[in-house]
């Protein structure tokens, strides 16, 4: 059984933690799908990582699930706020999947998410997952989701 490394983002609070190995494993699976489709691998980019991590944490802490932040900001705006300038951007989100394999399968089973993953024009990414141990159900769900995934895509 694989051990997961958990990195605490904010100590001594009820803040989400980012599961670094889960995101790394998901990116490896995504790059396998891209290779099979004839695309180059996505490279992790620090500003996209910051944008993805911020949005995953916001969804976990604020109990929502959306591409739009609670303040109404969309993914391209969040990426620019972290200093990322690109010709094209995209975003995949997911919630509830406990493993890298499960989230990648969910994305590959969804037309829009799959299109982002297999878009060979994207060359950079930031992929983050936040785990909220004391998560509460979001509107429309009877159970907490606990895991919030964000993958931001870019092409400089």
Secondary structure, DSSP 8 states (H G I E B T S, - for coil): -----EEESSTTSS--EEEHHHHHHHHHHHHHHHHHTT----EE-HHHHHHHHHHHHHHHHHT---SS-TT---HHHHHHHTT---SEEEEEEEES--SHHHHHHHHHTSHHHHHHHT-TT--EEEEEEEE-TT----TT-SS---EEEEEEEEE-
